[in-house]
């Protein structure tokens, strides 16, 4: 059954017109009145709705039922991703959403090729949020990957420390992946841009409580790291 994210309150018995972008998608799929779809708003659970009527650009639905499904991982993962080139960053966001990451924090570091601020930063954030919503529709998540406003790496590291396990992925990591704790409930991972973090930034992260970790003998591209580390963490501590 097709799933659609809508940023609206939902309740059983409610009737309304779908947002324009969702209505267009329903029409592209050639769905017809009386057929059912799944709606979710990122607040947990999902609703079954029936298509009541269709116009040239509108689709009316009636909400029939609610299912309190929960497909979120017991492991809370925060990825601090240095901003990479547009398509690479889009890929990182998409795969983080699919793999159950809770929070993605975009940061600007010394070697970042892309730097956003002001209106450009707001537009880029909205673009990433749309990618995360689309990924949630596809993979069955009932909550969205939370994407925080862009910070510099220094601004992020200056924030108050939390109790989560803090990892810095680094080709010269001092700790092997196999040496990590046996039980982890919450983890924050720093991922560098195309050129990695500078040695000064590595030192700043370690001073802020991050453990420098070596994944293996090969250096991964920045867009490969998010799905690799999220998959490893979910397999070891989460729901894989």
Secondary structure as UniProt FT lines:
FT   STRAND          3..5
FT   TURN            12..13
FT   STRAND          15..17
FT   HELIX           20..28
FT   TURN            29..30
FT   TURN            33..34
FT   STRAND          36..40
FT   STRAND          46..54
FT   STRAND          59..67
FT   STRAND          76..82
FT   HELIX           86..98
FT   TURN            99..100
FT   STRAND          103..108
FT   TURN            110..111
FT   HELIX           118..139
FT   STRAND          146..152
FT   HELIX           153..157
FT   STRAND          165..169
FT   TURN            171..172
FT   STRAND          175..176
FT   HELIX           177..179
FT   STRAND          186..191
FT   TURN            194..195
FT   HELIX           199..207
FT   TURN            208..209
FT   STRAND          211..214
FT   HELIX           222..237
//
